[in-house]
Amino acid sequence: MISACSTDQWARCVWDPADYPDALAMGLLRRVQREVAARNLPLGMVGLDAAEYGPSALPNLDALVSEHEKAYRRQVLA
């Protein structure tokens, strides 16, 4: 799981390989934490048992991962 998340981060961010920034390390830990938390959720649904408005889907993007990796994102022009 860590390998998959680090590959995903490598595809999205640019940094000097000799100097791995702390912000990217925190972003990687947050990616792994999200994967572990979503592992036991059926179809990515949250709050199946006690949600006030019924079940809700797990969001596609994590705001904390985006915040940590913001300065190192690859700029893609299409």
C-alpha positions in Angstrom: 0.0 0.0 0.0 2.9 2.4 0.8 4.5 1.5 -2.5 1.3 2.3 -4.5 0.8 5.6 -2.7 4.4 6.7 -3.1 4.2 5.8 -6.9 1.0 7.9 -7.1 2.8 10.8 -5.3 5.8 10.4 -7.6 3.5 10.7 -10.7 1.9 13.9 -9.4 4.8 15.8 -7.8 8.3 17.0 -8.6 11.1 17.3 -6.1 14.9 16.9 -5.7 15.5 13.1 -5.1 18.3 13.9 -2.7 16.0 16.0 -0.5 12.6 14.6 0.3 10.5 17.4 1.9 8.6 17.0 5.1 5.4 18.2 3.5 5.5 15.4 0.9 6.2 12.9 3.7 3.1 14.1 5.5 1.1 13.9 2.3 2.3 10.4 1.7 1.3 9.4 5.3 -2.1 11.0 4.7 -2.6 9.0 1.4 -1.8 5.8 3.2 -4.1 6.6 6.1 -6.9 7.3 3.7 -6.4 4.0 1.9 -6.4 2.1 5.1 -9.5 3.8 6.3 -11.4 3.2 3.1 -10.4 -0.5 2.9 -13.3 -1.7 5.0 -16.0 0.6 3.5 -18.4 -1.1 1.1 -18.4 0.8 -2.2 -16.8 3.7 -0.5 -19.9 4.6 1.4 -19.6 6.3 4.8 -22.2 6.5 7.6 -24.3 3.4 6.7 -25.4 2.9 10.3 -26.0 6.3 12.0 -25.9 9.0 9.5 -28.5 11.7 9.8 -29.2 12.0 6.1 -28.3 8.5 5.1 -25.1 7.1 3.6 -22.7 9.4 1.8 -19.8 8.6 -0.6 -16.2 9.0 0.3 -14.8 12.1 -1.5 -12.4 11.6 -4.4 -9.9 14.2 -3.2 -8.4 14.7 0.3 -7.9 18.4 1.1 -5.0 17.7 3.4 -3.1 15.7 0.8 -3.6 18.6 -1.7 -2.5 21.1 0.9 0.8 19.2 1.6 1.6 18.6 -2.0 0.5 22.0 -3.4 4.0 23.5 -3.7 5.4 20.4 -5.5 2.6 19.6 -8.0 3.6 19.0 -11.6 2.2 21.7 -13.9 0.5 20.1 -16.9 -0.5 22.1 -19.9 -2.9 20.4 -22.3 
